[in-house]
Each structure stands twice: as structure tokens, then as C-alpha cells.
Amino acid sequence: MFKRKIKQINNLLIKKYGIPPRSKTPPDPVDMIIATILSQNTNDKNSYKAFQNLKERFKSWGEVAKLTPSQIEKQIKIAGLGKQKSKAIKNLLSTLLKENGRISFKYLDKLKDEEILYELTSFPGVGLKTASCVLLFSLRKNFCPVDTHVHRTTNRIGIVKTSSPNKTFEILNKDLPEGIAHQFHTNLIRLGREICRPAKPACNICPLLKVCNYPHKNLLGNNNYKVNDFLLLDSIK
Ligand code: SF4
């Protein structure tokens, strides 16, 4: 029942938005985790600029690891929460260097999915969402990360009934149909940004109107409709 409902929603979203493109080569997990740390509490365009600042101004993550947190903070200012994010990045890079002699997540290859989540979330500043983005985008596993959009839309639609993104993640990923995680995740984010917005969702133009259980549907529409399809994590190469 759960699987059937997810497949139905996924198909309706594909009808509206298509199958989102993916890069041919999966992005490196270190790039992915840093990009995702930068994306916390800001929009994808600003976090992408902050990520590009680090990539373009320094030859390698090894060079970034030599910076102090306040030097990193200057480079990533545009993404906000600079203190917190620079500390998390500095700690991550230094720990990888210290424990493995190089800045790489190659050792994750030997671990099971749950072990990877456990390992990545043991780094300060890395939560379940960030860790699951590494699983989905870099390791190409069938895991659907849950951000604020995925949490809100899946609750409104009625796929889950939870009070936190981490709980939504747990339920959603227990029985996710094989091979759909990337398209489902990406299209739900677009739905949440463009149509099923926090206030005044534009239910009148929603592709899920007939299958959604939300009791407060807004059938009057919302004049703020804007296409918003730039996705940071699909832009990391
Ligand atoms: S019908 Fe409304 S509440 Fe339901 S998913 Fe669509 S926009 Fe969101």
C-alpha cells in the first residue's frame, strides 16, 4: 500500500516535471558533504557560490584544511552561518587527514548503508540529511534525503505523519521502491518550492491535488508561482 502510493505520487510528479537529469559521473563524497554543509539554512544559489569560492581559490581540499576556521569563514560568507559551517568544514577535513592520512571517503566503500550514515553523522555539523545526500548523490544508493520541502510535502500528501524530518526520513526509506530515490527527492523539492509552499500552497495547479490528503488545501491559488529548478547537489561535478 505504502509502496503503491509512493509510486503513484512519483509518476504524477514525473508527468509534471519529467525525470530530473543526473550527472554521468557521481560527485566525490568530500565535495558532496561540503556542498551540503554549505547548503544548510540558505538557498542553493548562495551555497553554490560559496562552494565555488573554495573550489576555485584553492587547489585541493588539503589546502583548505590548512586554513583557520575564520579564513574559511571569509570564503563562504555568502552562504550564511559562516562560523558554524567553517568550523564543521575545518573539523571534517582535519579529521579525515588525521585518521586516514588523506582527504578521502574511499573507506566508506567497505561499509553497509546504515554504517555509512552512522559514520558520516559522527562528524560535528553533519546531520542525517547531509549524510543521506552523500548516499544518494555520490554513492548512488536508493535513499531519499529529507529536507524541509520533502518533510512538508510528504506530510501534507499523507504519505507520512511525522513531526520531524528525521522521523520522515526513517519511515520514507524503510520501504522506498527501488530506483526512484533521486527522481522522487528532486521532484518533491521542486513541488515544495514552486507549488506546495509553506504558506498558501497553490493547490489549484498541483499535480497531486486528487491524491493529496491535506485538509487545508488552498484552491484559490497563489500568484507567486515561479520556476525554481536550480538544484545545488545536482550541480556539483
Ligand atoms: S494539493 Fe496542495 S497541499 Fe497537497 S501537495 Fe498539492 S499543493 Fe501541497
Boltz pocket constraint, residues with backbone or C-beta under 6 A from the ligand:
constraints:
  - pocket:
      binder: B
      contacts: [[A, 153], [A, 156], [A, 157], [A, 195], [A, 196], [A, 197], [A, 201], [A, 202], [A, 203], [A, 206], [A, 207], [A, 208], [A, 209], [A, 212], [A, 213], [A, 214], [A, 217], [A, 218]]
      max_distance: 6.0
